Amino acid sequence: MTPAHTTGPGGTTLYYGDLNTPHVLQVFLELRDRASRTMSETLLHTFRQAADEGKLVVKFHFAATIDDTVGGIGSQRGLSALAAAADVGQGEFVDYLAALFAAQPFPPVDDKFSDTSELLSQAGKVDGLRSSEFDKKVTENVYLNWAGEAVGDFSTFGVIGTPVLWYDGDVIPVVNADGESLALTPQEFLSELQK
């Protein structure tokens, strides 16, 4: 079963915007990764605005490296819930993504996103997302197998670590050498699109 608003081989890439837009921003991230959270808090709104203005389409690729390295299934289960949100709409999906990052457990060994009640609690913060259908998909892990396929496809891109941005195939440096702080502001990101 494949969620709405997906593309790519096997439908494992969630997207926001119009797929016919000539420019593509590919975003590689992980729900339990601190640097991905920082990027979300700083740039996610800018990505969305650029897509809304028809400048680009955003394709999201999700890793589950922390699930593998420190244990748990929070990155995959969170992605499964995000897929259920994509069935509701693109706006709800992005709002839910922002809500999950805002509530990201710390330290990463805290696998709070593996708890269905936590995922539903955060979904309640997104207007129009919660419904009996959405809740059932999250509770019954309807998209957990799909999430496993999606994180499996992450490795095919040769990306090491998260977050990473590609704009029309070119890398936009997003994280400083410390691995945590962002290397660019929203204004600097938008200027990168003009190059």
N, C-alpha and C positions, 0 to 999 in steps of 0.2 A: 504494500500500500504506500502510495506516494502523496505527500501533502501538496496543497495548492502553492502556486508561486514558486515553483522549482524549475530548474533547467539543468542542462548538462547531461552527460551519459548517466543513465539510471535515475535521473531527476534528483541528484544528491546535493544540488546547490540551490540554496534559498536566495531569492533576489528581491530587490526593491526598486521600482521604477518601471520604465518601458523597455522591454528587450530589444526593440527596434532602434533605440537610441544609439548613435554611432560610437560613443565613447563608453568604455567599461572600466569601472573601479572594482577591483577584486580585493576583498578584505579577508585576511586570514587571522582568526582569533580563537580564543578558548574561554569558556565561561568561568573557569576557576583560576584563570591567569590574571595576576595583579596588573601587569602592563596593559593587557587587553581592556581591563576595567578603566584604566586611566585614559586610554584612547577613546573608549566609549563616552566617558564623561566630557571629554574635550571636543571630540570631532564627530560623533554620531549624528548630532543635529545638523551639522554642516553637510555631511554626506546626504542626509535625507533632503535637505533644502536644495542641494545641487540636482538631485534626481527629480524633485518636484518641478524644478525649473527647466527640465529637459536637457540638462548639460551632460548627464551620464546615467547609466544604470549601475546599481550596486549589487555585486554578487558576493555572498557571504560563504566562506569556507571555514568549517569548525574543526578544531583539533580536540583530542581528549588525552593529551600527553600526561596531564596531571593525574587523571584516572589511572593511567598505567604506572606512573612513577611513585606516587604516594598512596595509591589505592583508592577504591571507591568507584562510583559510577555517576557522580554528580554532573560532570560535563555532558555525558551522553544522555542522561535522563533530562537534564535541562534543555538540551537540544531537541529531544523528543517533544517536550512541552512547547517549545518554540515552533515546532512544525505544526502542532495543533493550533497555535495562534495564527500561523500563516493561512490556515483554512478559513479563519474568520476574516482576515484582510491584511493587506500589506502594512497599513498604518498600525494596526494592533500588534503585528509581529515586531515592528521596530520599537514601538512603545514598550512591549514586554521585554525585548532584549535590553533596553535601557533600564527597566525596572530590576531585572535579574542582576545586571552588573552593579546597580546601586546597592543591592542587598547581598553582594558577593560575600561568601563566608571567608573569614580570615582567622588563623592561617589556612593555607590551602589544604592542609590535612583534614580540616573540618569539611565533611562531605554533606553539608546541609541540603544541597540541591538534589541529593538522592531521595529526599523525603518528599513524597507527593503533597503532603499538607503544606509544606513550605512553598512549593511551586504554585499551588493554588492560591495561597495567601498573597504572593507577589502578583499573581494574575489579577487579583481583586483590585489592585491599584491602577489597572488599565481600563479606561472607560470602554464599555461594550464588549469586553473580552469574555468574562465569565458567563457560562450558560451550562445547561445540563449536558449538552453535546460536547462542549469543550472539556468540562470537568471529567466526563467519562473517558475521553481520549487520553487525558493526562493520567487518571487513576488506573486505567487499564493498560497503560504503556503502549498504546496503539502504534506509535511511531518509533518505538525503541529499536526495532530491527533496522528501520530506515536510518536512524541516527547512527547505528553501528556502521552501516554502509557509507554514510556521509563522512564520518571521521576516518574510515578506512581509505577513502579517496583523497583525503588531505595529503597523505604521503606522496601521492603521484605528482604533486606540484614541485617537489624538491625544496619546499620551504622549511627552514630550520627555525624553530621558535615562533612565538607570537608576541605582539601583533605584527603583521606585515601588510603593506599596501602595494598593489600594482595598479598603475593607471595606463591603460592601453598597452599592457605588457611591460612597461618600465617601472622599476622599483622607486617608490617615494619613501625616503628614509623617515621613519616615524618614531623610533625609540632611540634615545641616547645610549652611550656606551655602558651606562650603569644598568641598563636593561629595564629600568622602571620609568624614568621621566621621559616626557615626549620631546621630540626633536623639532616639532613645528606647531604653530598656533593655527586656528581655523583660517586666519587671513593668509598665512604662509601656505597652507594647504591649497587654498583657492588660487593662489598665485602660481603654484606648481601646475595647475591645470592649464594655465595660459602658455606654458613653455612649449 
